[in-house]
Amino acid sequence: MIRYALACDNGHAFDSWFQNSAAYDKQAKAGLVACPVCNSVKVEKTIMAPRVSGAKKRGDAPLPERPPSPAPSPEAPSPVAIVSPQEREFRKKLKELRDHLTKNADYVGQKFPQEARKMHYGEIEHRSIYGEATPDQAKELHEEGIEFHPLPVLPDERN
């Protein structure tokens, strides 16, 4: 899922989640993306800072907290996003799935492709593992017939 910072032609700013960029384009073109303040469907993406996270290693310092957003002026409406009950339930299930997978598997970090190959070819005993792989490494694993699945990506907990 991807979060976009959006603004309508009346200047109202808000965020919304989409399955991918193509889903946003399709919904925006069909007039399905509307401002939650004024219901305008003339909505455009705005510039936003990327949110990048990496694998946390033992001994790494914690990432700095994001500074709080400035409080809106009393007369300006606050941006809002409406999350449907179905989307809330879907997010909850994704979190439960990810928690279950990471709790019941061994973290192997960047050695994931090597460990997956060793298990696939019978060099080591099969067990549940998770870790990191580049897109090229994932493609190679797939071409070798090694079964794996990406962990579900979770939306920001504050949204």
N, C-alpha and C positions, 0 to 999 in steps of 0.2 A: 504494500500500500504506500501511497505517496501523499504528503500533505502539501497543499498549495496555499500561499497567502494570496487572497483575492481582493479586488475592489470593484465596486459598481460605478456606473457613470455619475452617480450622485455623491461619490467620495466616501462611501461607507466601506470600511476595511473589515475583512473576516477571513477565517481559515476554513478549509474543508478537505476531507480525505477522499481519495479516489483510488481505484484498483491499480491504475497506472496512468501514464500521460495520455495514452490513446483514449482511455475511458473518459478523462476530463474533456478532451477535444470533442469526442462524440456527444457527450451530455451538454456541453456548452453550445455546440452547433445546433442541437435540437431544442435549445431554450430551457433545459432542465436545471441549469445552475442559476439560482436566483439569490439575490441579496436578502438576508434574513431580516433586515431593517425595513427596506422599502419595497421588496419583491421585484426590483428591476432585474431583468435577465441580460442586460448589457454589462457583462462581468468580464474582467480581464485579470490575468495573473500579474502579481506585483513582484518586485525583487525581494528575495529573502535569503538569509544566510543559510548555507548548508549545515546540516546537523550530522557530523561524522563521529562515529565511535569505533574504537578498535578493540582488539582482544586485551583484556586486562591481565597483566602478568604480576606475579608475586613481587611485592616491593614497589610497584608503581604508585606514585602519588595519586590521590583521588583527583578527578577532574574538577575544575572550579565550577561552582554553581552559576547558572545563568542569572544575570542581574534581573530583578523584578521589573516588569513593564511599568512605565510611568502611569499614574492614575489618570483616567480620562477626566476632562473638565465636566462639571456637573450638568452642563447643558448639552453636551455631546452624547449621543447614544453609544453604548458600549457594543463592540462587535460580539456576536454570538454565533454559535453553531448548534444546529439541532441534530441530535443523534437519535436515530430510531431505536425502538426496543429491540428490533431484530439485529441491528448493528451492534448494540451494546452486548447482546447475548453472544454474537459471533466473536467479538473481541474477548469476551470472558472465556469462551471455549478455546480460542487460539492461545491465550495465556495458560490455561490449564494444560493444553497439549504440550506447549513448550516447556513448562515446569516439569511435567511428567517425564519428557524425553531427557532433559538435562539432569534430573534427579536420578534416573535409572540407567545412565550411560556414563562411560568414562570419557573425560575430556582429553583429547590427544593433540589439541592445538593445530599447528601447521603440519604436523605429521599425518594428518587425516588421509591424504591420498596413499601414502606408503602403507599405513596400517590397514586401510580398506583392501588394498591389493594383496597384502599378506594373508588376510582372512579369506579373500576370494579364491586364492590359489592354494589354500590349505597349509600355508606355512605356519600359521598360528591359529589358536582356537577362536571360533566365532564368539563375539560379544558385542554389545551395543556400545557404539562410540559416537562422539561428535567432535567437530573441530572446524578448521578453516581450509578452504580450497579456492584457488583462483578460478575464474571462468574457464581458462584453458585446461586446468587440471580436472575440473568437473567434466568437461567435454571428453577428455581422454578416458576417464573412468567409465563414462556412459558408453563410449565406443568399445571398451573392453567387456561390456556386459556386466559391470559391477553395479549392483543396485544400491542406491542411496537417495536421500530426499533432503532438500534444504529445510532448515528449521524455519518455522513460521516467523515472519517479521511482525513485531508488535507495534501498534501505533503508540505515540507518546501517551503515557499514563495520565497526563494532565488534560487531555482532550476527551 
